[in-house]
Each structure stands twice: as structure tokens, then as C-alpha cells.
Amino acid sequence: MIIRQFLSWAGTAAPAERAEATAALARAFLHSPMSEAERGDCQAALTYLLDDPAPEVRFALADVFARREDAPRPVVLALARDTALVAAPILEFSPLVPDCDLIDLAAEGSDAVQCAIARRRNLSAPVAAALAEVAAPEACAVLLDNPDAVIVSFSLSRLAERFADDAAVRSRLLARPGLPLTIRHTLLTALTDGLKAQALVLAGEALPESAETYLEEARERATVVLAAGATDAELGGLVEHLRARGQLTAQLMLRAAGMGRLRVLSACLSALCGQPQARVADLLATGRAGALRSLLMATGLPQRTVAVFQLMVEAYRAADCSFLQDQPPATTRAVMEEVSAGLEEMAVSGGVEDVFALMRVLVLEAAREEARLLVNTELLAAA
């Protein structure tokens, strides 16, 4: 009787009054003792209110039921597919909405719907993957801000592929602890490409060669630094990633050697020639000239760079360096000065002028790195 009276009254009441009364009815369903028949009538009335034309009435239902496990499931699932305003609290908080519905709504819903899903506590990997695949940038940023979301590496990779140019998503990815190095490199490459495009727009014409070279060198330096900080397992994955993208170049490996990153160099050569890294490192350290040349030729390196690599390897050998360990700045600087001197004669004969220019840059960089280390050491000692 009370339910029928409520529905009769609701037919003429103002929306704000209906919303207030609807919230009271929803709370009564949750908290008031009722007979089975009364509970059935109450749920029927709540279901009827799903068709109320006033969104504030339906929102009142969503607001009361959003966090409740004992809410009427059919009503909650209907509210989840209402307008974004009504559905948002249900999608963000309700434990009654299954993952399959969340995945469908992530694909079909508006940005606001996707953001509500992305904010859920204990968001599962399948739902996070659906958002990573189809959601708008704002929702993906919300997803990355959610500490309870389970985001697997594949989903992080998709986010990087889709939104490497979006500053909000990119910054959140880069700030994420344990982000795979392959994804960091993808973002690094996209950032460099974005800087090139921005410089081109500002210039209004073809980008000056010096500016493009500077950006490319910065990307290579950052790539080598990433690789140097990797574990052995991570390094192998990053090198394969570089090879797949066509970025495992002779210049990158020359830069790795010129920065003293011999572990990175041997890993790159290992990937190119198909031999284990330990075997490659041993050949670099102790192999005869013929064996060393055969190794370098097997990698497919440009013919004109093979002699340069040989010269660098011999200089590191003379310094008694392991090719499975990175070298300190002082050793690197001394080696690069020796290599640069040896290249002068080769440069005169022609064919390696660009390599010689790179070596001069690397000598300067090695000297600066050694100076920075020395100054930092002195400052720490004085502190």
C-alpha cells in the first residue's frame, strides 16, 4: 500500500522532491525490515524509477546504491548503462558490475564513463587492458594515476604506442616505477620526433641540419644511458627492440663504445651476429685480428666502420678493459683520445670523415664526463 501511494505521489511531484523521496526509498530497501512481499514491491518501485525522465531521480538511486553489495543487482546494472552523470558513481564504486560489463562500457562509453571506470579500486588487468586499447587520453591518464589498477606490460606498451605524443600520458608512463626499458625507449623516440616537428614548425622551413643532428645525438645518448642502466635480461630485450625498429645502427654502437658502455656494445654485437654475449666479449678481449674482423663483418656493419671498431677494440684491450663491464670516465677519455689520434690518418685517406667527426665529439664528451665526476667527488669530499 505504501509503495503504491509513493508511486501515485511521484507522478505529480517536482523532480527535486522525487529525487529526495527516491533516495529515502532506496535507503529503506537497504536498511528497513521488510517482509518478502514488501521487499519485492519496493524493488519493483525502484525498477520503475529507472524510467523517471529526471536525471536527478536516477542519480539519487545511483548515489545510494553505488558502494553497496546488497543493492538490487538488476537496478545497479541498469544504472551502469544510464547517462554518464547517473552511471559514474556506479561504474566507479559498485562491486556488483562485472568485468565483462565494464569492458563493454569502456569501449562504448563517453570520456566521462571511461574515466569513472579507470578510477575503480582494484581494477582488473582485463578492464585496464580494454581502457588502454580504446579509451581517450584523459581516461588513460586517470588509469595511470590509479594505484590499485593492475596494468600489465602489454597494456603499458599500447598506451605508449597510442599516446607517446600526449604529454599527460607520457609523463605518467615515464614516472612509473619499473616501466620496461623498451617502452621508455618508445617514448624517448616519440619525444625526439615531436621536438623535431616542433622545431620544423617554428623554423617554417626545412630543419637546419645542425638542429636535427643535435636532436638525433641526444636520442642516441639517452638510448645508451637507458641500456647501460639495464639488467642483463632487460638489456637483451632493449637491444632486440632497437633491432626491430631499425635503430641498432653502427653510429649507436660507436657512441656506446665512445661512452665506455662496453657491456652495451657487446650486447649489440651479440644480437647482430647471433653469438652469445659472453663469447662476443671474449673475442673482443682476446681474439686475434682475423677473428675480430670476422666477428665484426658477421654483424653486417658498414665496411668503412669495421676498421674504426677494430681500432676502438684494440685501444680498450690495451687498457685491459672487460667487454662485459662499463668503463669509468677517465679510462674512456684516455681510450677515445688514442682512437681519435689513430683515426686522423684514416680520415686523411678518405671515407671515414663523418666517423672521425663523431670521434671528436665523443672525446669531448668523455672529457666533460670525467670533469663532472671529478668536481662532484671534490664537492662530496668537502661537504
PyMOL commands that set and color helices and strands:
alter all, ss='L'
color gray80, all
select helices_A, chain A and resi 2-10+15-31+36-51+55-65+73-80+84-93+99-108+111-118+125-134+137-145+153-163+167-174+181-203+209-228+232-244+250-258+262-273+277-286+289-298+303-318+329-349+353-382
alter helices_A, ss='H'
color red, helices_A
deselect
rebuild
show_as cartoon
